Amino acid sequence: MRIIEVSSPSAYDRGQQYGRAAADLIAASIAYYQAAFELQTGRTWTEIQALSAPWERLVASEFPELYEEMRGIAAGAGVPVREIVVLNCRGEIVYDAAAYRTPTTAPDSRPDEVPDGCTSFSITGRGAADGHVYSGQNWDWRHAVRDTVVVLKVIQPPKPTVIIQTEAGQIGRHGASSNGFALNANGLGGRFDDTVGIPQTVIRRLVLDSVTISDALKVLVRTRAHIASNALLTDRSGFSIDLETTPGAHGWEYPVDGLIVHGNHYQAFVPPQLAAQHRPMSPDSLLRVPRARQGLEAAATTTDVPKTVRSAMSDHVGHPDSLCAHPDDRLGELSQWSTVLSSLVDLTTGDYRVAAGTPCEHDYELVPFNLYD
């Protein structure tokens, strides 16, 4: 997994550094999404790029610094900025471009609009025997993009330094801030109105760029996302909260016995727009969440929390659509999913660990910088 560090008070300069360091991975990501989008939506790559125009205008006008970073990434990678916008709006574009196929969807496929598959967790208070505060997740996504995942450290004075795990070319996904809090996220699904909302990569970067956990909450509560997504916030103080955000209503949960686990189904509430015919977007989420909770509960009685977390997140009940997800050979190559990265952040010490793929096959390794450096 490529580790990239960028540093500058200029968003454009940071983007250029990022684009140069990940140019080959960005090219590979663009090639994948061109093929995958054309298969999913029946639209050409030119048409897909045109669909990103509303988000490009929105980000450029409302979040100019982040748009400058996208422009810098494009310049550094030698690609049009519109293609970087597509990478940053990939979930929103598919959500708009394809109909939500419920009754006609084959049992072994996933709805077109799925923005992210993940199992996230937060361990605080009595949940960890060593007294530390932890957060992390198994990030399940398209198996074919596993080699384009990067760990990105962004030094951006006067804003906090952030460490982000994301796909090459994206400005935000999951990560943690030098101000002592972490964001983990999961797709939720469901169709809402067609009003153009803020892309998830932008919202998540705004969260991580926040000065305090309270500011991060304000971002999640006050911004209008385009698609539904779950956000799990964990602060080194021991506070944690899970928010199910949608373009409409929000729901939230707090820890039980120091533990929050969230997957890809609504756990706090069902949005009223979906209630009449609601079905979970990812049926395997109903399996993954209790399996993760059961395994992570052991962290309350052991001093080796990282070992316990790795064991819990390597669970294979329901394989291949298990907590530790593996490619399903019954699906086409462009449709296969897997755990592309598993993360464990110790917010007490600042140690940031990642397993570069499925945790059953890869150890959690420390990234070469501490969150609080």
C-alpha atoms as a printed R data frame, in Angstrom:
    type eleno elety resid chain resno       x       y       z
1   ATOM     1    CA   MET     A     1   0.000   0.000   0.000
2   ATOM     2    CA   ARG     A     2   1.420   3.359  -0.982
3   ATOM     3    CA   ILE     A     3   2.051   5.867   1.783
4   ATOM     4    CA   ILE     A     4   1.942   9.508   0.640
5   ATOM     5    CA   GLU     A     5   2.752  12.650   2.602
6   ATOM     6    CA   VAL     A     6   1.948  16.120   1.289
7   ATOM     7    CA   SER     A     7   2.675  19.404   2.993
8   ATOM     8    CA   SER     A     8   1.813  22.999   2.099
9   ATOM     9    CA   PRO     A     9  -0.476  25.805   3.213
10  ATOM    10    CA   SER     A    10  -1.569  25.969  -0.450
11  ATOM    11    CA   ALA     A    11  -4.344  23.563  -1.423
12  ATOM    12    CA   TYR     A    12  -3.244  23.549  -5.065
13  ATOM    13    CA   ASP     A    13   0.364  22.722  -4.098
14  ATOM    14    CA   ARG     A    14  -0.788  19.903  -1.826
15  ATOM    15    CA   GLY     A    15  -2.870  18.537  -4.653
16  ATOM    16    CA   GLN     A    16   0.044  18.675  -7.091
17  ATOM    17    CA   GLN     A    17   2.264  16.753  -4.660
18  ATOM    18    CA   TYR     A    18  -0.472  14.148  -4.219
19  ATOM    19    CA   GLY     A    19  -1.146  13.868  -7.957
20  ATOM    20    CA   ARG     A    20   2.532  13.368  -8.808
21  ATOM    21    CA   ALA     A    21   3.011  10.763  -6.069
22  ATOM    22    CA   ALA     A    22  -0.046   8.753  -7.126
23  ATOM    23    CA   ALA     A    23  -0.199   9.419 -10.885
24  ATOM    24    CA   ASP     A    24  -0.022   5.746 -11.879
25  ATOM    25    CA   LEU     A    25  -2.640   4.742  -9.308
26  ATOM    26    CA   ILE     A    26  -4.948   7.572 -10.372
27  ATOM    27    CA   ALA     A    27  -4.655   6.391 -13.979
28  ATOM    28    CA   ALA     A    28  -5.515   2.850 -12.898
29  ATOM    29    CA   SER     A    29  -8.504   4.089 -10.893
30  ATOM    30    CA   ILE     A    30  -9.820   6.116 -13.828
31  ATOM    31    CA   ALA     A    31  -9.477   3.082 -16.107
32  ATOM    32    CA   TYR     A    32 -11.392   0.910 -13.650
33  ATOM    33    CA   TYR     A    33 -14.272   3.339 -13.152
34  ATOM    34    CA   GLN     A    34 -14.568   3.963 -16.869
35  ATOM    35    CA   ALA     A    35 -15.132   0.236 -17.428
36  ATOM    36    CA   ALA     A    36 -17.286  -0.261 -14.314
37  ATOM    37    CA   PHE     A    37 -19.520   2.765 -14.899
38  ATOM    38    CA   GLU     A    38 -20.091   1.864 -18.531
39  ATOM    39    CA   LEU     A    39 -21.087  -1.653 -17.454
40  ATOM    40    CA   GLN     A    40 -23.367  -0.468 -14.626
41  ATOM    41    CA   THR     A    41 -25.066   2.453 -16.332
42  ATOM    42    CA   GLY     A    42 -24.771   1.824 -20.062
43  ATOM    43    CA   ARG     A    43 -23.295   5.331 -20.462
44  ATOM    44    CA   THR     A    44 -20.006   6.306 -22.072
45  ATOM    45    CA   TRP     A    45 -17.137   7.763 -20.071
46  ATOM    46    CA   THR     A    46 -17.780  11.135 -21.727
47  ATOM    47    CA   GLU     A    47 -21.403  11.006 -20.554
48  ATOM    48    CA   ILE     A    48 -20.319   9.982 -17.051
49  ATOM    49    CA   GLN     A    49 -17.956  12.952 -16.867
50  ATOM    50    CA   ALA     A    50 -20.774  15.240 -17.976
51  ATOM    51    CA   LEU     A    51 -22.915  13.898 -15.119
52  ATOM    52    CA   SER     A    52 -20.312  15.171 -12.639
53  ATOM    53    CA   ALA     A    53 -20.803  18.823 -13.716
54  ATOM    54    CA   PRO     A    54 -23.336  19.741 -10.967
55  ATOM    55    CA   TRP     A    55 -20.949  18.574  -8.251
56  ATOM    56    CA   GLU     A    56 -18.005  20.308  -9.863
57  ATOM    57    CA   ARG     A    57 -19.945  23.599  -9.828
58  ATOM    58    CA   LEU     A    58 -21.099  23.008  -6.246
59  ATOM    59    CA   VAL     A    59 -17.631  22.215  -4.887
60  ATOM    60    CA   ALA     A    60 -15.979  25.047  -6.850
61  ATOM    61    CA   SER     A    61 -18.450  27.632  -5.528
62  ATOM    62    CA   GLU     A    62 -19.030  26.416  -1.952
63  ATOM    63    CA   PHE     A    63 -15.703  24.749  -1.108
64  ATOM    64    CA   PRO     A    64 -13.110  26.493  -3.304
65  ATOM    65    CA   GLU     A    65 -10.099  25.298  -1.293
66  ATOM    66    CA   LEU     A    66 -11.040  21.663  -1.781
67  ATOM    67    CA   TYR     A    67 -11.698  22.301  -5.458
68  ATOM    68    CA   GLU     A    68  -8.223  23.837  -5.716
69  ATOM    69    CA   GLU     A    69  -6.842  20.654  -4.198
70  ATOM    70    CA   MET     A    70  -8.681  18.632  -6.861
71  ATOM    71    CA   ARG     A    71  -7.248  20.911  -9.557
72  ATOM    72    CA   GLY     A    72  -3.791  20.360  -8.148
73  ATOM    73    CA   ILE     A    73  -4.267  16.576  -8.113
74  ATOM    74    CA   ALA     A    74  -5.302  16.691 -11.766
75  ATOM    75    CA   ALA     A    75  -2.278  18.812 -12.707
76  ATOM    76    CA   GLY     A    76   0.126  16.573 -10.806
77  ATOM    77    CA   ALA     A    77  -1.333  13.397 -12.325
78  ATOM    78    CA   GLY     A    78  -1.628  14.869 -15.828
79  ATOM    79    CA   VAL     A    79  -5.364  14.256 -16.185
80  ATOM    80    CA   PRO     A    80  -8.386  16.563 -16.701
81  ATOM    81    CA   VAL     A    81  -9.843  17.948 -13.474
82  ATOM    82    CA   ARG     A    82 -13.249  16.574 -14.500
83  ATOM    83    CA   GLU     A    83 -11.875  13.022 -14.138
84  ATOM    84    CA   ILE     A    84 -10.692  13.812 -10.593
85  ATOM    85    CA   VAL     A    85 -14.174  15.155  -9.851
86  ATOM    86    CA   VAL     A    86 -15.638  11.851 -11.086
87  ATOM    87    CA   LEU     A    87 -13.377   9.897  -8.722
88  ATOM    88    CA   ASN     A    88 -14.551  12.094  -5.855
89  ATOM    89    CA   CYS     A    89 -18.238  11.724  -6.775
90  ATOM    90    CA   ARG     A    90 -18.277   8.112  -7.852
91  ATOM    91    CA   GLY     A    91 -21.041   7.078  -5.430
92  ATOM    92    CA   GLU     A    92 -23.195  10.107  -6.213
93  ATOM    93    CA   ILE     A    93 -22.831   9.641  -9.976
94  ATOM    94    CA   VAL     A    94 -23.859   5.985  -9.947
95  ATOM    95    CA   TYR     A    95 -26.725   6.833  -7.588
96  ATOM    96    CA   ASP     A    96 -28.080   9.291 -10.157
97  ATOM    97    CA   ALA     A    97 -27.174   7.379 -13.294
98  ATOM    98    CA   ALA     A    98 -28.799   4.045 -12.539
99  ATOM    99    CA   ALA     A    99 -32.279   3.103 -11.366
100 ATOM   100    CA   TYR     A   100 -32.538   1.423  -7.986
101 ATOM   101    CA   ARG     A   101 -33.197  -2.193  -8.869
102 ATOM   102    CA   THR     A   102 -34.981  -3.854  -5.969
103 ATOM   103    CA   PRO     A   103 -37.423  -6.512  -7.208
104 ATOM   104    CA   THR     A   104 -35.342  -7.284 -10.317
105 ATOM   105    CA   THR     A   105 -31.919  -7.383  -8.669
106 ATOM   106    CA   ALA     A   106 -30.410 -10.855  -8.717
107 ATOM   107    CA   PRO     A   107 -29.795 -12.286  -5.220
108 ATOM   108    CA   ASP     A   108 -26.025 -12.498  -5.793
109 ATOM   109    CA   SER     A   109 -25.559  -8.899  -6.970
110 ATOM   110    CA   ARG     A   110 -25.570  -5.518  -5.244
111 ATOM   111    CA   PRO     A   111 -27.666  -2.442  -6.068
112 ATOM   112    CA   ASP     A   112 -25.964  -0.029  -8.434
113 ATOM   113    CA   GLU     A   113 -25.936   2.892  -6.054
114 ATOM   114    CA   VAL     A   114 -24.013   1.286  -3.173
115 ATOM   115    CA   PRO     A   115 -21.630   4.059  -2.057
116 ATOM   116    CA   ASP     A   116 -19.484   2.045   0.365
117 ATOM   117    CA   GLY     A   117 -19.583  -1.265   2.141
118 ATOM   118    CA   CYS     A   118 -17.919  -1.316   5.556
119 ATOM   119    CA   THR     A   119 -18.096  -2.464   9.158
120 ATOM   120    CA   SER     A   120 -16.975   0.330  11.515
121 ATOM   121    CA   PHE     A   121 -16.316   0.274  15.241
122 ATOM   122    CA   SER     A   122 -15.461   2.494  18.182
123 ATOM   123    CA   ILE     A   123 -14.054   1.182  21.484
124 ATOM   124    CA   THR     A   124 -14.083   3.528  24.472
125 ATOM   125    CA   GLY     A   125 -14.270   3.456  28.273
126 ATOM   126    CA   ARG     A   126 -14.923   0.008  29.681
127 ATOM   127    CA   GLY     A   127 -14.771  -1.430  26.161
128 ATOM   128    CA   ALA     A   128 -10.932  -1.542  26.198
129 ATOM   129    CA   ALA     A   129  -9.094  -3.199  29.072
130 ATOM   130    CA   ASP     A   130  -5.968  -1.103  28.465
131 ATOM   131    CA   GLY     A   131  -7.906   2.151  28.915
132 ATOM   132    CA   HIS     A   132  -7.149   3.406  25.411
133 ATOM   133    CA   VAL     A   133  -9.626   4.800  22.877
134 ATOM   134    CA   TYR     A   134  -9.795   2.992  19.536
135 ATOM   135    CA   SER     A   135 -11.599   3.328  16.227
136 ATOM   136    CA   GLY     A   136 -11.399   1.495  12.934
137 ATOM   137    CA   GLN     A   137 -13.172  -0.501  10.278
138 ATOM   138    CA   ASN     A   138 -13.073  -3.113   7.588
139 ATOM   139    CA   TRP     A   139 -13.433  -1.111   4.392
140 ATOM   140    CA   ASP     A   140 -15.243  -3.301   1.859
141 ATOM   141    CA   TRP     A   141 -15.265  -2.042  -1.701
142 ATOM   142    CA   ARG     A   142 -14.645  -3.120  -5.284
143 ATOM   143    CA   HIS     A   143 -11.958  -5.788  -5.259
144 ATOM   144    CA   ALA     A   144 -10.444  -4.445  -8.487
145 ATOM   145    CA   VAL     A   145  -9.475  -1.123  -6.852
146 ATOM   146    CA   ARG     A   146  -7.576  -2.669  -3.944
147 ATOM   147    CA   ASP     A   147  -4.211  -1.689  -5.444
148 ATOM   148    CA   THR     A   148  -5.265   1.960  -5.832
149 ATOM   149    CA   VAL     A   149  -5.891   2.450  -2.101
150 ATOM   150    CA   VAL     A   150  -3.436   4.851  -0.448
151 ATOM   151    CA   VAL     A   151  -2.727   6.160   3.035
152 ATOM   152    CA   LEU     A   152  -2.448   9.925   2.738
153 ATOM   153    CA   LYS     A   153  -0.966  12.296   5.327
154 ATOM   154    CA   VAL     A   154  -1.968  15.909   4.708
155 ATOM   155    CA   ILE     A   155  -0.030  18.661   6.509
156 ATOM   156    CA   GLN     A   156  -2.084  21.806   5.855
157 ATOM   157    CA   PRO     A   157  -1.309  24.663   8.246
158 ATOM   158    CA   PRO     A   158  -3.166  26.259   9.946
159 ATOM   159    CA   LYS     A   159  -5.636  23.362   9.720
160 ATOM   160    CA   PRO     A   160  -4.995  20.118  11.608
161 ATOM   161    CA   THR     A   161  -2.893  17.413  10.031
162 ATOM   162    CA   VAL     A   162  -5.019  14.495   8.847
163 ATOM   163    CA   ILE     A   163  -4.291  10.890   7.933
164 ATOM   164    CA   ILE     A   164  -6.736   9.499   5.392
165 ATOM   165    CA   GLN     A   165  -7.218   6.061   3.857
166 ATOM   166    CA   THR     A   166  -8.746   6.568   0.441
167 ATOM   167    CA   GLU     A   167  -8.646   5.717  -3.243
168 ATOM   168    CA   ALA     A   168  -5.947   7.492  -5.229
169 ATOM   169    CA   GLY     A   169  -7.235  10.868  -6.426
170 ATOM   170    CA   GLN     A   170  -9.878  11.280  -3.713
171 ATOM   171    CA   ILE     A   171  -9.569  14.064  -1.137
172 ATOM   172    CA   GLY     A   172 -11.364  12.300   1.719
173 ATOM   173    CA   ARG     A   173 -12.780   8.979   2.841
174 ATOM   174    CA   HIS     A   174 -11.954   7.602   6.333
175 ATOM   175    CA   GLY     A   175  -9.260   8.758   8.719
176 ATOM   176    CA   ALA     A   176  -8.202  10.693  11.793
177 ATOM   177    CA   SER     A   177  -7.091  14.178  12.793
178 ATOM   178    CA   SER     A   178  -4.116  15.413  14.807
179 ATOM   179    CA   ASN     A   179  -6.738  17.141  16.961
180 ATOM   180    CA   GLY     A   180  -7.615  13.735  18.360
181 ATOM   181    CA   PHE     A   181 -10.711  12.398  16.656
182 ATOM   182    CA   ALA     A   182 -11.429   9.834  13.962
183 ATOM   183    CA   LEU     A   183 -14.078   9.365  11.289
184 ATOM   184    CA   ASN     A   184 -15.213   5.997  10.006
185 ATOM   185    CA   ALA     A   185 -17.998   5.755   7.451
186 ATOM   186    CA   ASN     A   186 -20.394   3.299   5.824
187 ATOM   187    CA   GLY     A   187 -22.870   3.475   2.972
188 ATOM   188    CA   LEU     A   188 -26.571   3.141   3.825
189 ATOM   189    CA   GLY     A   189 -28.573   3.252   0.596
190 ATOM   190    CA   GLY     A   190 -32.123   4.224  -0.225
191 ATOM   191    CA   ARG     A   191 -33.371   6.752  -2.771
192 ATOM   192    CA   PHE     A   192 -34.252  10.324  -1.853
193 ATOM   193    CA   ASP     A   193 -35.096  13.406  -3.915
194 ATOM   194    CA   ASP     A   194 -32.975  14.605  -6.831
195 ATOM   195    CA   THR     A   195 -31.662  17.819  -5.262
196 ATOM   196    CA   VAL     A   196 -27.904  18.065  -5.770
197 ATOM   197    CA   GLY     A   197 -26.185  17.549  -2.427
198 ATOM   198    CA   ILE     A   198 -22.600  17.574  -1.210
199 ATOM   199    CA   PRO     A   199 -20.417  14.596  -2.196
200 ATOM   200    CA   GLN     A   200 -19.251  12.264   0.560
201 ATOM   201    CA   THR     A   201 -15.539  12.833  -0.089
202 ATOM   202    CA   VAL     A   202 -16.065  16.557   0.541
203 ATOM   203    CA   ILE     A   203 -18.179  16.059   3.683
204 ATOM   204    CA   ARG     A   204 -15.710  13.606   5.161
205 ATOM   205    CA   ARG     A   205 -12.740  15.864   4.474
206 ATOM   206    CA   LEU     A   206 -14.607  18.792   6.064
207 ATOM   207    CA   VAL     A   207 -15.209  16.610   9.118
208 ATOM   208    CA   LEU     A   208 -11.537  15.661   9.406
209 ATOM   209    CA   ASP     A   209 -10.445  19.278   8.866
210 ATOM   210    CA   SER     A   210 -12.589  20.441  11.799
211 ATOM   211    CA   VAL     A   211 -10.938  21.970  14.843
212 ATOM   212    CA   THR     A   212 -12.978  20.074  17.459
213 ATOM   213    CA   ILE     A   213 -15.298  17.090  17.670
214 ATOM   214    CA   SER     A   214 -18.140  19.572  18.155
215 ATOM   215    CA   ASP     A   215 -17.248  21.287  14.877
216 ATOM   216    CA   ALA     A   216 -17.158  17.897  13.179
217 ATOM   217    CA   LEU     A   217 -20.667  17.161  14.433
218 ATOM   218    CA   LYS     A   218 -21.864  20.479  13.043
219 ATOM   219    CA   VAL     A   219 -20.556  19.530   9.605
220 ATOM   220    CA   LEU     A   220 -22.459  16.237   9.651
221 ATOM   221    CA   VAL     A   221 -25.691  17.712  11.012
222 ATOM   222    CA   ARG     A   222 -25.817  20.909   8.958
223 ATOM   223    CA   THR     A   223 -24.610  19.805   5.526
224 ATOM   224    CA   ARG     A   224 -26.986  18.210   3.044
225 ATOM   225    CA   ALA     A   225 -25.433  15.099   1.559
226 ATOM   226    CA   HIS     A   226 -26.474  13.795  -1.834
227 ATOM   227    CA   ILE     A   227 -26.608  10.183  -0.676
228 ATOM   228    CA   ALA     A   228 -27.211   8.497   2.676
229 ATOM   229    CA   SER     A   229 -24.109   7.564   4.652
230 ATOM   230    CA   ASN     A   230 -23.250   6.532   8.186
231 ATOM   231    CA   ALA     A   231 -20.605   8.477  10.125
232 ATOM   232    CA   LEU     A   232 -18.954   7.136  13.273
233 ATOM   233    CA   LEU     A   233 -17.038   9.787  15.232
234 ATOM   234    CA   THR     A   234 -14.634   8.864  18.018
235 ATOM   235    CA   ASP     A   235 -12.752  11.387  20.178
236 ATOM   236    CA   ARG     A   236  -9.670  10.644  22.274
237 ATOM   237    CA   SER     A   237 -11.579  11.971  25.301
238 ATOM   238    CA   GLY     A   238 -13.630   8.770  25.145
239 ATOM   239    CA   PHE     A   239 -16.697  10.351  23.539
240 ATOM   240    CA   SER     A   240 -18.162   8.588  20.512
241 ATOM   241    CA   ILE     A   241 -21.352   8.875  18.499
242 ATOM   242    CA   ASP     A   242 -22.743   7.267  15.366
243 ATOM   243    CA   LEU     A   243 -24.842   9.354  12.969
244 ATOM   244    CA   GLU     A   244 -26.956   7.928  10.165
245 ATOM   245    CA   THR     A   245 -27.051  10.877   7.775
246 ATOM   246    CA   THR     A   246 -29.386  11.161   4.796
247 ATOM   247    CA   PRO     A   247 -30.461  13.981   2.463
248 ATOM   248    CA   GLY     A   248 -33.450  14.228   4.828
249 ATOM   249    CA   ALA     A   249 -33.652  13.021   8.432
250 ATOM   250    CA   HIS     A   250 -30.738  11.882  10.626
251 ATOM   251    CA   GLY     A   251 -30.561   9.226  13.330
252 ATOM   252    CA   TRP     A   252 -27.929   8.604  16.010
253 ATOM   253    CA   GLU     A   253 -26.643   6.073  18.514
254 ATOM   254    CA   TYR     A   254 -24.252   6.140  21.492
255 ATOM   255    CA   PRO     A   255 -21.974   3.373  22.800
256 ATOM   256    CA   VAL     A   256 -23.267   0.420  24.786
257 ATOM   257    CA   ASP     A   257 -20.656  -0.862  27.255
258 ATOM   258    CA   GLY     A   258 -18.031   1.221  25.477
259 ATOM   259    CA   LEU     A   259 -18.698  -0.234  22.026
260 ATOM   260    CA   ILE     A   260 -20.349   0.975  18.818
261 ATOM   261    CA   VAL     A   261 -20.456  -1.230  15.721
262 ATOM   262    CA   HIS     A   262 -22.145  -0.140  12.487
263 ATOM   263    CA   GLY     A   263 -22.566  -1.720   9.070
264 ATOM   264    CA   ASN     A   264 -24.572  -0.854   5.965
265 ATOM   265    CA   HIS     A   265 -28.129  -0.936   7.297
266 ATOM   266    CA   TYR     A   266 -30.117   1.594   9.304
267 ATOM   267    CA   GLN     A   267 -29.719   0.762  12.988
268 ATOM   268    CA   ALA     A   268 -30.942   3.919  14.751
269 ATOM   269    CA   PHE     A   269 -34.046   4.553  12.629
270 ATOM   270    CA   VAL     A   270 -35.561   4.080   9.178
271 ATOM   271    CA   PRO     A   271 -35.957   7.356   7.231
272 ATOM   272    CA   PRO     A   272 -39.629   8.163   6.611
273 ATOM   273    CA   GLN     A   273 -39.015   8.360   2.856
274 ATOM   274    CA   LEU     A   274 -38.061   4.662   2.913
275 ATOM   275    CA   ALA     A   275 -40.260   3.244   5.656
276 ATOM   276    CA   ALA     A   276 -43.118   1.895   3.553
277 ATOM   277    CA   GLN     A   277 -40.958  -0.491   1.508
278 ATOM   278    CA   HIS     A   278 -37.659  -0.482   3.349
279 ATOM   279    CA   ARG     A   279 -35.227  -3.360   2.897
280 ATOM   280    CA   PRO     A   280 -31.549  -3.397   3.910
281 ATOM   281    CA   MET     A   281 -29.230  -2.409   1.060
282 ATOM   282    CA   SER     A   282 -26.689  -5.091   2.005
283 ATOM   283    CA   PRO     A   283 -28.259  -8.163   3.616
284 ATOM   284    CA   ASP     A   284 -24.834  -9.350   4.788
285 ATOM   285    CA   SER     A   285 -24.635  -6.247   6.996
286 ATOM   286    CA   LEU     A   286 -27.227  -7.914   9.242
287 ATOM   287    CA   LEU     A   287 -24.669 -10.675   9.770
288 ATOM   288    CA   ARG     A   288 -21.478  -8.618   9.951
289 ATOM   289    CA   VAL     A   289 -22.563  -6.230  12.724
290 ATOM   290    CA   PRO     A   290 -23.395  -8.807  15.446
291 ATOM   291    CA   ARG     A   291 -20.348 -10.888  14.539
292 ATOM   292    CA   ALA     A   292 -18.090  -7.840  14.898
293 ATOM   293    CA   ARG     A   293 -19.704  -6.831  18.184
294 ATOM   294    CA   GLN     A   294 -19.301 -10.336  19.586
295 ATOM   295    CA   GLY     A   295 -15.624 -10.447  18.650
296 ATOM   296    CA   LEU     A   296 -14.818  -6.905  19.779
297 ATOM   297    CA   GLU     A   297 -16.410  -7.406  23.185
298 ATOM   298    CA   ALA     A   298 -13.297  -9.409  24.061
299 ATOM   299    CA   ALA     A   299 -11.271  -6.154  24.026
300 ATOM   300    CA   ALA     A   300 -12.756  -5.424  27.461
301 ATOM   301    CA   THR     A   301 -10.846  -8.331  29.012
302 ATOM   302    CA   THR     A   302  -7.465  -8.298  27.245
303 ATOM   303    CA   THR     A   303  -4.501  -5.940  27.239
304 ATOM   304    CA   ASP     A   304  -3.582  -6.837  23.638
305 ATOM   305    CA   VAL     A   305  -6.395  -4.936  21.964
306 ATOM   306    CA   PRO     A   306  -4.841  -4.851  18.444
307 ATOM   307    CA   LYS     A   307  -4.575  -8.658  18.419
308 ATOM   308    CA   THR     A   308  -8.168  -8.968  19.610
309 ATOM   309    CA   VAL     A   309  -9.414  -6.526  16.981
310 ATOM   310    CA   ARG     A   310  -7.606  -8.355  14.192
311 ATOM   311    CA   SER     A   311  -9.125 -11.650  15.296
312 ATOM   312    CA   ALA     A   312 -12.617 -10.112  15.506
313 ATOM   313    CA   MET     A   313 -12.412  -8.387  12.109
314 ATOM   314    CA   SER     A   314 -11.137 -11.607  10.457
315 ATOM   315    CA   ASP     A   315 -14.458 -13.387  11.040
316 ATOM   316    CA   HIS     A   316 -15.577 -15.563   8.099
317 ATOM   317    CA   VAL     A   317 -19.150 -16.541   8.976
318 ATOM   318    CA   GLY     A   318 -21.092 -16.133   5.734
319 ATOM   319    CA   HIS     A   319 -17.927 -16.241   3.580
320 ATOM   320    CA   PRO     A   320 -17.348 -14.682   1.058
321 ATOM   321    CA   ASP     A   321 -19.844 -11.967   2.115
322 ATOM   322    CA   SER     A   322 -18.487 -12.074   5.652
323 ATOM   323    CA   LEU     A   323 -17.131  -9.484   8.055
324 ATOM   324    CA   CYS     A   324 -13.749 -10.168   6.490
325 ATOM   325    CA   ALA     A   325 -14.996 -10.018   2.894
326 ATOM   326    CA   HIS     A   326 -13.499 -11.950  -0.006
327 ATOM   327    CA   PRO     A   327 -14.207 -11.884  -3.758
328 ATOM   328    CA   ASP     A   328 -17.206 -13.942  -4.849
329 ATOM   329    CA   ASP     A   329 -16.240 -16.012  -7.893
330 ATOM   330    CA   ARG     A   330 -19.907 -16.179  -8.909
331 ATOM   331    CA   LEU     A   331 -19.749 -12.492  -9.855
332 ATOM   332    CA   GLY     A   332 -17.978 -10.824 -12.748
333 ATOM   333    CA   GLU     A   333 -14.550  -9.295 -12.119
334 ATOM   334    CA   LEU     A   334 -15.856  -5.708 -12.151
335 ATOM   335    CA   SER     A   335 -18.568  -6.571  -9.603
336 ATOM   336    CA   GLN     A   336 -16.500  -8.446  -7.025
337 ATOM   337    CA   TRP     A   337 -16.095  -7.009  -3.526
338 ATOM   338    CA   SER     A   338 -13.558  -7.577  -0.773
339 ATOM   339    CA   THR     A   339 -12.104  -5.939   2.315
340 ATOM   340    CA   VAL     A   340  -9.586  -3.655   0.600
341 ATOM   341    CA   LEU     A   341  -8.224  -2.272   3.890
342 ATOM   342    CA   SER     A   342  -8.720  -2.775   7.611
343 ATOM   343    CA   SER     A   343  -7.755  -0.007  10.021
344 ATOM   344    CA   LEU     A   344  -7.170   0.423  13.744
345 ATOM   345    CA   VAL     A   345  -6.404   3.858  15.198
346 ATOM   346    CA   ASP     A   346  -5.297   4.258  18.816
347 ATOM   347    CA   LEU     A   347  -6.469   7.778  19.584
348 ATOM   348    CA   THR     A   348  -4.744   7.682  22.976
349 ATOM   349    CA   THR     A   349  -1.226   7.150  21.596
350 ATOM   350    CA   GLY     A   350  -1.708   8.306  17.993
351 ATOM   351    CA   ASP     A   351  -0.652   4.933  16.553
352 ATOM   352    CA   TYR     A   352  -2.320   4.394  13.169
353 ATOM   353    CA   ARG     A   353  -2.403   0.798  11.958
354 ATOM   354    CA   VAL     A   354  -3.617  -0.604   8.655
355 ATOM   355    CA   ALA     A   355  -3.885  -4.062   7.166
356 ATOM   356    CA   ALA     A   356  -3.387  -3.747   3.417
357 ATOM   357    CA   GLY     A   357  -6.300  -5.975   2.457
358 ATOM   358    CA   THR     A   358  -8.183  -8.645   4.375
359 ATOM   359    CA   PRO     A   359  -7.135  -8.748   8.059
360 ATOM   360    CA   CYS     A   360  -7.146 -12.568   8.011
361 ATOM   361    CA   GLU     A   361  -4.219 -12.432   5.569
362 ATOM   362    CA   HIS     A   362  -2.476  -9.177   6.545
363 ATOM   363    CA   ASP     A   363  -1.201  -7.961   9.907
364 ATOM   364    CA   TYR     A   364  -2.052  -4.512  11.212
365 ATOM   365    CA   GLU     A   365   1.120  -2.524  10.547
366 ATOM   366    CA   LEU     A   366   1.986   0.925  11.872
367 ATOM   367    CA   VAL     A   367   2.068   3.637   9.228
368 ATOM   368    CA   PRO     A   368   5.399   5.516   9.323
369 ATOM   369    CA   PHE     A   369   4.057   8.523  11.189
370 ATOM   370    CA   ASN     A   370   2.170   9.076  14.408
371 ATOM   371    CA   LEU     A   371  -1.112  10.959  14.378
372 ATOM   372    CA   TYR     A   372   0.266  13.468  16.873
373 ATOM   373    CA   ASP     A   373   3.687  14.052  15.264
